[in-house]
Amino acid sequence: MADKSRDPEALEREIERSRRQLARTIDELADRVSPRNVAQRGAERLKEEADQVAKALGAMVRPSEDDDGEGPQIDRRLVVAGVGAAVIVTALVLRRRRRRKR
């Protein structure tokens, strides 16, 4: 009986199978690190976090205290905190962009 581990045809089939698997793996890795896909995943994550923040802020909205028919009012401290957070995030993004250009 011939030793199958030494059979040239079997070795060629195994090598070809390994090449196909390696090619699939490389394609998957290239897809994962593609700038477009990375940006898309980041945007999706940002949307999810923004939804969570919106829900949290919605929970903080309180009914109007003076029944003037204007509907719910947001606590002014939340508005100030939101504006402050937006300014800080904008400053950090601009700073990061400047560093990349250098």
All heavy atoms as an XYZ file, in Angstrom:
804
protein
N       0.834     -1.187      0.000
C       0.000      0.000      0.000
C       0.874      1.244      0.000
O       1.852      1.323      0.718
C      -0.906      0.014      1.224
C      -2.041     -1.005      1.157
S      -3.083     -0.959      2.597
C      -3.972      0.522      2.330
N       0.442      2.203     -0.763
C       1.190      3.459     -0.842
C       0.843      4.335      0.348
O      -0.284      4.341      0.825
C       0.863      4.175     -2.144
N       1.811      5.070      0.808
C       1.606      5.992      1.926
C       0.888      7.240      1.399
O       1.409      7.952      0.558
C       2.968      6.348      2.536
C       2.835      7.179      3.787
O       1.701      7.321      4.294
O       3.865      7.689      4.244
N      -0.347      7.504      1.895
C      -1.148      8.626      1.384
C      -0.539      9.987      1.717
O      -0.759     10.949      1.011
C      -2.575      8.550      1.923
C      -3.368      7.437      1.320
C      -4.806      7.534      1.714
C      -5.577      6.427      1.024
N      -6.991      6.551      1.236
N       0.229     10.059      2.790
C       0.836     11.335      3.147
C       1.918     11.719      2.152
O       2.296     12.879      2.048
C       1.401     11.292      4.567
O       2.464     10.352      4.626
N       2.421     10.764      1.374
C       3.456     11.027      0.387
C       2.881     11.095     -1.035
O       3.593     11.336     -1.977
C       4.522      9.931      0.426
C       5.220      9.834      1.746
C       6.156     10.987      1.922
N       6.872     10.830      3.176
C       7.335     11.846      3.857
N       7.170     13.058      3.438
N       7.985     11.653      4.976
N       1.588     10.868     -1.166
C       0.944     10.893     -2.484
C       0.971     12.321     -3.025
O       0.393     13.228     -2.420
C      -0.488     10.387     -2.354
C      -1.224     10.374     -3.673
O      -0.572     10.335     -4.729
O      -2.469     10.404     -3.635
N       1.640     12.574     -4.161
C       1.769     13.931     -4.700
C       0.417     14.583     -5.003
O       0.229     15.769     -4.768
C       2.577     13.750     -5.978
C       3.231     12.432     -5.876
C       2.399     11.605     -4.954
N      -0.530     13.820     -5.495
C      -1.847     14.396     -5.807
C      -2.568     14.843     -4.534
O      -3.217     15.881     -4.509
C      -2.689     13.392     -6.585
C      -2.155     13.149     -7.985
C      -2.942     12.082     -8.717
O      -3.978     11.618     -8.201
O      -2.510     11.704     -9.818
N      -2.474     14.033     -3.501
C      -3.104     14.393     -2.230
C      -2.455     15.653     -1.651
O      -3.145     16.537     -1.120
C      -3.011     13.246     -1.237
N      -1.124     15.735     -1.763
C      -0.418     16.925     -1.280
C      -0.838     18.159     -2.072
O      -1.057     19.229     -1.501
C       1.099     16.724     -1.371
C       1.719     15.780     -0.346
C       3.187     15.545     -0.662
C       1.560     16.343      1.045
N      -0.964     18.013     -3.382
C      -1.389     19.150     -4.218
C      -2.802     19.605     -3.839
O      -3.080     20.808     -3.777
C      -1.318     18.769     -5.698
C       0.102     18.697     -6.225
C       0.157     18.279     -7.683
O      -0.883     18.314     -8.377
O       1.258     17.915     -8.131
N      -3.699     18.652     -3.612
C      -5.077     19.009     -3.202
C      -5.077     19.726     -1.859
O      -5.780     20.712     -1.660
C      -5.945     17.756     -3.145
C      -6.330     17.208     -4.506
C      -7.400     16.138     -4.386
N      -6.996     15.003     -3.560
C      -6.402     13.898     -4.024
N      -6.147     13.767     -5.313
N      -6.082     12.922     -3.198
N      -4.264     19.241     -0.936
C      -4.182     19.876      0.386
C      -3.608     21.289      0.286
O      -4.097     22.228      0.924
C      -3.323     19.025      1.320
C      -3.293     19.548      2.735
C      -2.465     18.669      3.662
O      -2.311     17.459      3.377
O      -1.968     19.206      4.658
N      -2.586     21.451     -0.547
C      -1.992     22.782     -0.749
C      -3.007     23.729     -1.369
O      -3.148     24.877     -0.946
C      -0.715     22.674     -1.617
C       0.403     21.986     -0.826
C      -0.273     24.044     -2.109
C       1.613     21.612     -1.661
N      -3.742     23.256     -2.366
C      -4.747     24.098     -3.024
C      -5.863     24.487     -2.047
O      -6.323     25.623     -2.029
C      -5.338     23.365     -4.239
C      -6.244     24.217     -5.074
C      -5.573     25.486     -5.589
O      -4.368     25.458     -5.897
O      -6.265     26.523     -5.651
N      -6.289     23.546     -1.216
C      -7.312     23.824     -0.200
C      -6.797     24.881      0.783
O      -7.503     25.822      1.133
C      -7.684     22.524      0.523
C      -8.860     22.661      1.451
C      -9.323     21.321      2.060
N      -8.248     20.375      2.332
C      -8.082     19.201      1.692
N      -8.910     18.833      0.752
N      -7.077     18.405      2.013
N      -5.535     24.739      1.195
C      -4.940     25.724      2.112
C      -4.844     27.101      1.454
O      -5.097     28.120      2.101
C      -3.547     25.273      2.545
O      -3.622     24.092      3.293
N      -4.514     27.145      0.182
C      -4.440     28.427     -0.541
C      -5.806     29.108     -0.587
O      -5.907     30.325     -0.399
C      -3.931     28.212     -1.961
C      -2.458     27.976     -2.053
C      -2.031     27.821     -3.492
N      -0.602     27.547     -3.567
C      -0.005     27.020     -4.606
N      -0.707     26.690     -5.681
N       1.291     26.817     -4.597
N      -6.858     28.338     -0.867
C      -8.205     28.923     -0.921
C      -8.613     29.475      0.449
O      -9.173     30.562      0.556
C      -9.216     27.888     -1.404
C      -9.150     27.618     -2.897
C     -10.349     26.812     -3.379
N     -10.508     25.536     -2.669
C     -10.001     24.377     -3.067
N      -9.284     24.321     -4.170
N     -10.207     23.282     -2.367
N      -8.313     28.704      1.498
C      -8.637     29.166      2.858
C      -7.870     30.436      3.193
O      -8.417     31.379      3.769
C      -8.337     28.076      3.888
C      -9.289     26.923      3.848
C      -8.878     25.799      4.796
O      -7.722     25.712      5.224
N      -9.822     24.925      5.115
N      -6.603     30.470      2.833
C      -5.778     31.646      3.090
C      -6.296     32.849      2.309
O      -6.377     33.963      2.834
C      -4.318     31.357      2.733
C      -3.316     32.468      3.005
C      -3.329     32.858      4.480
C      -1.924     32.041      2.585
N      -6.684     32.627      1.049
C      -7.228     33.719      0.234
C      -8.509     34.272      0.854
O      -8.711     35.490      0.912
C      -7.494     33.226     -1.187
N      -9.391     33.387      1.346
C     -10.622     33.851      2.010
C     -10.302     34.654      3.265
O     -10.896     35.689      3.526
C     -11.516     32.655      2.357
C     -12.383     32.183      1.219
C     -13.477     31.240      1.716
N     -12.958     30.062      2.390
C     -12.665     28.899      1.797
N     -12.851     28.767      0.501
N     -12.210     27.888      2.491
N      -9.337     34.165      4.039
C      -8.949     34.854      5.260
C      -8.395     36.242      4.952
O      -8.739     37.227      5.610
C      -7.901     34.027      6.037
O      -8.463     32.752      6.338
C      -7.493     34.732      7.319
N      -7.560     36.332      3.933
C      -6.981     37.626      3.540
C      -8.082     38.574      3.078
O      -8.088     39.759      3.427
C      -5.897     37.431      2.461
C      -4.677     36.759      3.087
C      -5.513     38.761      1.828
C      -3.632     36.324      2.089
N      -9.035     38.061      2.292
C     -10.153     38.894      1.832
C     -10.972     39.419      3.008
O     -11.375     40.579      3.043
C     -11.056     38.121      0.871
C     -10.399     37.869     -0.480
O      -9.395     38.548     -0.788
O     -10.894     36.979     -1.212
N     -11.227     38.559      3.990
C     -11.981     38.976      5.168
C     -11.230     40.051      5.956
O     -11.826     41.023      6.416
C     -12.272     37.772      6.073
C     -13.294     36.815      5.503
C     -13.436     35.556      6.341
O     -12.883     35.494      7.455
O     -14.106     34.620      5.863
N      -9.926     39.867      6.104
C      -9.118     40.857      6.821
C      -9.094     42.192      6.079
O      -9.230     43.260      6.686
C      -7.692     40.357      7.033
C      -7.520     39.255      8.071
C      -6.101     38.713      8.037
C      -7.861     39.771      9.447
N      -8.939     42.136      4.759
C      -8.933     43.363      3.959
C     -10.267     44.086      4.082
O     -10.313     45.317      4.184
C      -8.633     43.032      2.499
N     -11.347     43.328      4.099
C     -12.683     43.923      4.248
C     -12.831     44.566      5.623
O     -13.392     45.640      5.762
C     -13.744     42.850      4.037
C     -15.136     43.418      3.992
O     -15.361     44.379      3.217
O     -16.007     42.919      4.731
N     -12.290     43.907      6.641
C     -12.396     44.417      8.012
C     -11.639     45.724      8.221
O     -12.087     46.593      8.959
C     -11.831     43.379      8.976
C     -12.810     42.943     10.000
C     -12.189     41.995     10.971
N     -12.778     40.687     10.762
C     -12.362     39.590     11.319
N     -11.329     39.609     12.126
N     -12.956     38.451     11.082
N     -10.477     45.861      7.591
C      -9.648     47.047      7.809
C      -9.818     48.107      6.722
O      -9.130     49.128      6.748
C      -8.150     46.686      7.960
C      -7.938     45.785      9.153
C      -7.606     46.061      6.696
N     -10.734     47.884      5.815
C     -11.014     48.858      4.762
C     -11.456     50.176      5.399
O     -12.334     50.183      6.268
C     -12.123     48.319      3.857
O     -12.740     49.349      3.154
N     -10.857     51.294      5.005
C     -11.232     52.580      5.610
C     -12.733     52.864      5.519
O     -13.327     53.385      6.459
C     -10.434     53.596      4.798
C      -9.248     52.836      4.306
C      -9.755     51.447      4.055
N     -13.342     52.507      4.413
C     -14.789     52.738      4.263
C     -15.570     51.943      5.311
O     -16.477     52.462      5.949
C     -15.241     52.347      2.864
C     -16.763     52.419      2.704
C     -17.217     52.063      1.318
N     -17.030     53.249      0.504
C     -16.697     53.250     -0.772
N     -16.512     52.121     -1.388
N     -16.560     54.363     -1.427
N     -15.215     50.671      5.495
C     -15.921     49.836      6.460
C     -15.650     50.271      7.892
O     -16.541     50.235      8.740
C     -15.556     48.373      6.259
C     -16.069     47.830      4.948
O     -16.990     48.388      4.351
N     -15.480     46.757      4.476
N     -14.420     50.665      8.160
C     -14.092     51.157      9.506
C     -14.899     52.413      9.804
O     -15.477     52.555     10.891
C     -12.571     51.429      9.634
C     -12.257     52.154     10.930
C     -11.791     50.127      9.545
N     -14.987     53.312      8.825
C     -15.771     54.540      9.012
C     -17.246     54.223      9.202
O     -17.922     54.835     10.040
C     -15.571     55.463      7.813
N     -17.746     53.254      8.445
C     -19.150     52.876      8.572
C     -19.442     52.321      9.964
O     -20.442     52.684     10.586
C     -19.478     51.797      7.532
C     -20.601     52.148      6.629
C     -20.794     51.094      5.541
O     -20.113     50.070      5.495
N     -21.716     51.356      4.666
N     -18.564     51.451     10.449
C     -18.768     50.901     11.792
C     -18.702     52.000     12.849
O     -19.486     52.012     13.806
C     -17.728     49.812     12.085
C     -17.993     48.512     11.375
C     -17.122     47.386     11.908
N     -15.704     47.663     11.876
C     -14.888     47.382     10.866
N     -15.355     46.801      9.783
N     -13.606     47.659     10.932
N     -17.773     52.940     12.667
C     -17.676     54.055     13.607
C     -18.934     54.909     13.589
O     -19.427     55.336     14.642
N     -19.464     55.166     12.394
C     -20.691     55.961     12.279
C     -21.866     55.238     12.929
O     -22.687     55.863     13.616
C     -20.994     56.253     10.816
N     -21.947     53.932     12.729
C     -23.023     53.163     13.357
C     -22.922     53.220     14.877
O     -23.921     53.396     15.575
C     -22.976     51.710     12.886
C     -23.410     51.525     11.456
C     -23.162     50.122     10.933
O     -22.758     49.235     11.727
O     -23.373     49.911      9.730
N     -21.703     53.079     15.390
C     -21.501     53.156     16.836
C     -21.889     54.530     17.372
O     -22.516     54.657     18.423
C     -20.037     52.850     17.174
C     -19.900     51.752     18.187
C     -18.459     51.425     18.529
N     -17.827     50.758     17.397
C     -16.651     51.081     16.893
N     -15.946     52.050     17.416
N     -16.149     50.440     15.865
N     -21.508     55.577     16.623
C     -21.833     56.934     17.034
C     -23.343     57.151     17.054
O     -23.876     57.764     17.975
C     -21.162     57.938     16.088
C     -21.319     59.404     16.429
C     -20.694     59.702     17.794
C     -20.652     60.254     15.363
N     -24.051     56.623     16.053
C     -25.510     56.744     16.016
C     -26.140     56.047     17.207
O     -27.074     56.571     17.820
C     -26.065     56.150     14.722
C     -25.815     57.002     13.510
C     -26.348     56.327     12.257
C     -25.970     57.084     11.013
N     -26.413     56.401      9.788
N     -25.645     54.859     17.528
C     -26.176     54.122     18.667
C     -25.967     54.903     19.960
O     -26.880     55.001     20.798
C     -25.511     52.753     18.771
C     -25.917     51.793     17.682
C     -25.098     50.515     17.697
O     -24.257     50.333     18.612
O     -25.298     49.697     16.775
N     -24.778     55.469     20.128
C     -24.502     56.242     21.341
C     -25.349     57.510     21.387
O     -25.832     57.905     22.453
C     -23.013     56.577     21.423
C     -22.156     55.357     21.699
C     -20.678     55.664     21.746
O     -20.307     56.861     21.837
O     -19.882     54.712     21.699
N     -25.543     58.143     20.229
C     -26.383     59.343     20.181
C     -27.821     58.997     20.546
O     -28.491     59.765     21.246
C     -26.324     59.981     18.795
N     -28.299     57.845     20.096
C     -29.651     57.413     20.466
C     -29.761     57.212     21.973
O     -30.762     57.594     22.588
C     -30.014     56.110     19.747
C     -30.326     56.313     18.282
O     -30.592     57.479     17.879
O     -30.313     55.312     17.532
N     -28.725     56.617     22.565
C     -28.747     56.404     24.013
C     -28.756     57.737     24.756
O     -29.477     57.901     25.744
C     -27.552     55.565     24.443
C     -27.645     54.127     23.988
C     -26.408     53.333     24.357
O     -25.442     53.860     24.912
N     -26.427     52.048     24.050
N     -27.957     58.694     24.277
C     -27.923     60.014     24.915
C     -29.281     60.698     24.760
O     -29.800     61.298     25.703
C     -26.794     60.891     24.311
C     -26.915     62.330     24.752
C     -25.441     60.325     24.703
N     -29.869     60.587     23.572
C     -31.178     61.198     23.343
C     -32.229     60.591     24.269
O     -33.080     61.310     24.822
C     -31.590     61.029     21.883
N     -32.176     59.281     24.459
C     -33.119     58.630     25.364
C     -32.905     59.107     26.797
O     -33.863     59.352     27.537
C     -32.978     57.115     25.286
C     -33.545     56.543     24.012
C     -33.328     55.048     23.949
C     -33.792     54.496     22.611
N     -33.525     53.062     22.488
N     -31.644     59.236     27.185
C     -31.356     59.696     28.550
C     -31.849     61.131     28.752
O     -32.415     61.460     29.788
C     -29.860     59.602     28.831
N     -31.618     61.978     27.741
C     -32.101     63.357     27.850
C     -33.617     63.402     27.847
O     -34.226     64.204     28.555
C     -31.555     64.213     26.708
C     -30.087     64.587     26.803
C     -29.642     65.327     25.554
C     -29.821     65.433     28.033
N     -34.235     62.536     27.053
C     -35.693     62.472     27.034
C     -36.256     62.095     28.391
O     -37.320     62.575     28.795
N     -35.540     61.252     29.110
C     -35.984     60.861     30.444
C     -35.868     62.023     31.428
O     -36.575     62.067     32.429
C     -35.173     59.682     30.944
N     -34.979     62.977     31.117
C     -34.789     64.118     32.010
C     -35.757     65.262     31.723
O     -35.836     66.210     32.488
C     -33.351     64.627     31.905
C     -32.337     63.657     32.407
S     -30.695     64.358     32.218
C     -29.702     63.012     32.777
N     -36.460     65.173     30.604
C     -37.436     66.224     30.286
C     -38.560     66.138     31.306
O     -39.095     65.082     31.567
C     -37.986     66.034     28.849
C     -39.112     66.994     28.584
C     -36.880     66.218     27.840
N     -38.899     67.248     31.848
C     -39.950     67.250     32.863
C     -41.144     68.051     32.356
O     -40.986     68.939     31.526
C     -39.420     67.829     34.168
C     -38.849     69.204     34.042
C     -38.221     69.642     35.369
N     -37.356     70.773     35.174
C     -37.772     72.031     35.058
N     -39.036     72.316     35.111
N     -36.913     73.011     34.881
N     -42.321     67.749     32.830
C     -43.508     68.498     32.400
C     -43.412     69.960     32.818
O     -42.765     70.299     33.803
C     -44.667     67.817     33.122
C     -44.108     66.659     33.845
C     -42.627     66.696     33.755
N     -44.057     70.789     32.056
C     -44.070     72.223     32.341
C     -44.718     72.479     33.692
O     -45.755     71.918     34.015
C     -44.842     72.951     31.240
O     -44.919     74.315     31.532
N     -44.112     73.371     34.453
C     -44.621     73.655     35.790
C     -45.706     74.735     35.778
O     -46.475     74.858     36.714
C     -43.474     74.099     36.701
C     -42.470     72.992     36.944
C     -41.289     73.465     37.764
O     -41.274     74.635     38.196
O     -40.375     72.672     37.979
N     -45.761     75.523     34.706
C     -46.681     76.641     34.733
C     -47.907     76.441     33.846
O     -48.666     77.368     33.635
C     -45.956     77.942     34.359
C     -45.187     77.815     33.057
O     -45.116     76.706     32.507
O     -44.652     78.838     32.606
N     -48.156     75.244     33.327
C     -49.358     74.922     32.553
C     -49.727     75.992     31.539
O     -50.890     76.346     31.389
C     -50.543     74.660     33.485
C     -50.393     73.385     34.255
O     -49.722     72.451     33.770
O     -50.955     73.313     35.339
N     -48.768     76.524     30.822
C     -49.076     77.556     29.840
C     -49.305     76.965     28.450
O     -49.408     77.686     27.468
C     -47.968     78.609     29.784
C     -46.609     78.005     29.465
O     -46.544     76.776     29.243
O     -45.630     78.761     29.427
N     -49.384     75.651     28.358
C     -49.675     75.000     27.096
C     -48.475     74.828     26.180
O     -48.633     74.417     25.044
N     -47.295     75.160     26.640
C     -46.105     75.034     25.801
C     -45.554     73.613     25.778
O     -44.680     73.317     24.989
C     -45.012     75.992     26.290
C     -45.342     77.446     26.061
C     -44.215     78.348     26.527
O     -43.084     77.852     26.676
O     -44.472     79.521     26.749
N     -46.031     72.756     26.618
C     -45.536     71.386     26.655
C     -44.345     71.248     27.590
O     -44.081     72.113     28.419
N     -43.604     70.150     27.464
C     -42.498     69.904     28.383
C     -41.342     70.880     28.185
O     -41.140     71.403     27.094
C     -42.066     68.480     28.044
C     -42.611     68.206     26.702
C     -43.793     69.088     26.516
N     -40.632     71.120     29.275
C     -39.467     71.999     29.230
C     -38.246     71.209     29.690
O     -38.337     70.337     30.530
C     -39.666     73.204     30.156
C     -40.768     74.126     29.697
C     -40.910     75.315     30.634
O     -40.337     75.323     31.716
N     -41.683     76.287     30.216
N     -37.120     71.578     29.133
C     -35.868     70.924     29.507
C     -35.160     71.793     30.548
O     -35.126     73.018     30.432
C     -34.969     70.737     28.276
C     -35.655     69.826     27.259
C     -33.619     70.154     28.659
C     -34.895     69.649     25.975
N     -34.615     71.135     31.541
C     -33.866     71.830     32.580
C     -32.716     72.606     31.923
O     -31.969     72.065     31.106
C     -33.326     70.806     33.575
C     -32.719     71.439     34.804
O     -32.595     72.682     34.850
O     -32.367     70.682     35.728
N     -32.541     73.864     32.264
C     -31.509     74.708     31.652
C     -30.102     74.186     31.915
O     -29.202     74.372     31.119
C     -31.632     76.149     32.154
C     -32.836     76.833     31.592
C     -32.907     78.256     32.032
N     -34.151     78.832     31.545
C     -34.475     80.077     31.663
N     -33.660     80.910     32.283
N     -35.608     80.521     31.193
N     -29.924     73.525     33.021
C     -28.602     72.966     33.321
C     -28.211     71.922     32.282
O     -27.057     71.807     31.906
C     -28.589     72.338     34.713
C     -28.731     73.367     35.841
C     -28.797     72.682     37.161
N     -30.079     71.940     37.206
C     -30.520     71.272     38.237
N     -29.796     71.206     39.318
N     -31.669     70.650     38.203
N     -29.201     71.174     31.794
C     -28.916     70.183     30.763
C     -28.499     70.851     29.464
O     -27.599     70.374     28.772
C     -30.147     69.308     30.508
C     -30.550     68.372     31.638
C     -31.840     67.648     31.283
C     -29.448     67.384     31.912
N     -29.140     71.944     29.130
C     -28.791     72.670     27.910
C     -27.359     73.193     28.020
O     -26.560     73.051     27.088
C     -29.787     73.817     27.637
C     -29.335     74.655     26.461
C     -31.181     73.263     27.408
N     -27.028     73.787     29.143
C     -25.682     74.317     29.350
C     -24.656     73.180     29.300
O     -23.601     73.311     28.664
C     -25.595     75.084     30.692
C     -24.163     75.445     31.018
C     -26.472     76.322     30.637
N     -24.967     72.057     29.918
C     -24.048     70.914     29.900
C     -23.883     70.386     28.473
O     -22.774     70.050     28.050
C     -24.563     69.807     30.817
N     -24.961     70.336     27.722
C     -24.895     69.873     26.333
C     -24.056     70.787     25.469
O     -23.234     70.330     24.668
N     -24.240     72.081     25.619
C     -23.454     73.042     24.852
C     -21.980     72.933     25.230
O     -21.096     72.943     24.373
C     -23.987     74.485     25.059
C     -23.036     75.503     24.475
C     -25.372     74.626     24.440
N     -21.710     72.808     26.506
C     -20.327     72.668     26.961
C     -19.681     71.406     26.398
O     -18.538     71.432     25.931
N     -20.419     70.308     26.416
C     -19.897     69.055     25.870
C     -19.632     69.193     24.369
O     -18.614     68.715     23.860
C     -20.864     67.908     26.136
N     -20.528     69.859     23.658
C     -20.350     70.049     22.212
C     -19.103     70.883     21.921
O     -18.348     70.588     20.990
C     -21.587     70.698     21.610
N     -18.872     71.908     22.713
C     -17.697     72.758     22.523
C     -16.418     71.955     22.770
O     -15.454     72.040     22.005
C     -17.765     74.000     23.446
C     -16.434     74.726     23.485
C     -18.885     74.927     22.995
N     -16.419     71.158     23.817
C     -15.239     70.358     24.145
C     -14.952     69.332     23.056
O     -13.811     69.184     22.610
C     -15.408     69.669     25.520
C     -15.372     70.729     26.628
C     -14.344     68.608     25.742
C     -15.740     70.211     27.991
N     -15.989     68.644     22.602
C     -15.804     67.640     21.550
C     -15.295     68.301     20.273
O     -14.380     67.797     19.612
C     -17.120     66.869     21.289
C     -17.037     66.044     20.018
C     -17.448     65.988     22.483
N     -15.864     69.446     19.907
C     -15.422     70.159     18.709
C     -13.958     70.564     18.833
O     -13.175     70.407     17.887
C     -16.296     71.404     18.467
O     -17.663     70.986     18.356
C     -15.885     72.140     17.219
N     -13.569     71.067     19.987
C     -12.179     71.471     20.193
C     -11.239     70.274     20.073
O     -10.171     70.375     19.459
C     -12.026     72.138     21.558
N     -11.628     69.145     20.632
C     -10.788     67.951     20.554
C     -10.654     67.457     19.115
O      -9.566     67.065     18.684
C     -11.356     66.842     21.436
C     -11.258     67.076     22.941
C     -11.996     65.985     23.700
C      -9.813     67.139     23.377
N     -11.741     67.485     18.364
C     -11.689     67.046     16.964
C     -10.786     67.964     16.151
O      -9.955     67.505     15.358
C     -13.118     66.988     16.362
C     -13.074     66.828     14.852
C     -13.910     65.858     17.000
N     -10.935     69.263     16.328
C     -10.097     70.211     15.594
C      -8.622     70.047     15.954
O      -7.748     70.104     15.094
C     -10.560     71.643     15.850
C     -11.923     72.015     15.265
C     -12.320     73.418     15.705
C     -11.897     71.918     13.751
N      -8.351     69.829     17.219
C      -6.969     69.642     17.665
C      -6.367     68.385     17.045
O      -5.225     68.382     16.596
C      -6.951     69.552     19.188
C      -5.589     69.411     19.775
C      -5.655     69.397     21.273
N      -4.340     69.174     21.835
C      -4.125     68.834     23.073
N      -5.142     68.707     23.898
N      -2.911     68.645     23.519
N      -7.164     67.334     17.000
C      -6.688     66.076     16.423
C      -6.416     66.233     14.927
O      -5.442     65.710     14.413
C      -7.731     64.993     16.664
C      -7.294     63.635     16.272
C      -8.310     62.622     16.679
N      -7.832     61.279     16.379
C      -8.533     60.206     16.509
N      -9.753     60.275     16.964
N      -8.044     59.030     16.217
N      -7.256     66.946     14.225
C      -7.061     67.172     12.787
C      -5.781     67.976     12.525
O      -5.058     67.714     11.580
C      -8.252     67.894     12.180
C      -9.432     67.001     11.989
C     -10.534     67.719     11.275
N     -11.699     66.868     11.161
C     -12.846     67.259     10.665
N     -12.985     68.490     10.227
N     -13.862     66.427     10.597
N      -5.542     68.973     13.359
C      -4.317     69.779     13.190
C      -3.074     68.941     13.376
O      -2.078     69.083     12.697
C      -4.315     70.943     14.172
C      -5.252     72.037     13.786
C      -5.117     73.213     14.726
N      -6.270     74.075     14.593
C      -6.820     74.740     15.574
N      -6.309     74.675     16.790
N      -7.862     75.508     15.371
N      -3.111     68.031     14.356
C      -1.957     67.167     14.608
C      -1.711     66.222     13.437
O      -0.581     65.909     13.124
C      -2.180     66.332     15.864
C      -1.968     67.108     17.122
C      -2.041     66.197     18.310
N      -1.796     66.936     19.526
C      -1.844     66.395     20.729
N      -2.141     65.126     20.864
N      -1.620     67.111     21.790
N      -2.765     65.742     12.806
C      -2.613     64.830     11.664
C      -1.988     65.536     10.467
O      -1.287     64.922      9.688
C      -3.960     64.255     11.251
C      -4.471     63.190     12.178
C      -5.713     62.578     11.634
N      -6.234     61.586     12.541
C      -7.369     60.972     12.390
N      -8.126     61.243     11.346
N      -7.782     60.082     13.248
N      -2.271     66.800     10.289
C      -1.754     67.550      9.154
C      -0.247     67.803      9.267
O       0.423     68.004      8.295
C      -2.496     68.882      8.990
C      -3.898     68.687      8.507
C      -4.585     70.010      8.328
C      -6.023     69.833      7.857
N      -6.691     71.097      7.657
N       0.263     67.821     10.459
C       1.693     68.119     10.666
C       2.558     66.997     10.247
O       2.600     65.997     10.071
C       1.951     68.424     12.139
C       1.333     69.732     12.535
C       1.649     70.035     13.958
N       0.859     71.197     14.378
C       0.891     71.675     15.579
N       1.626     71.143     16.495
N       0.192     72.713     15.899
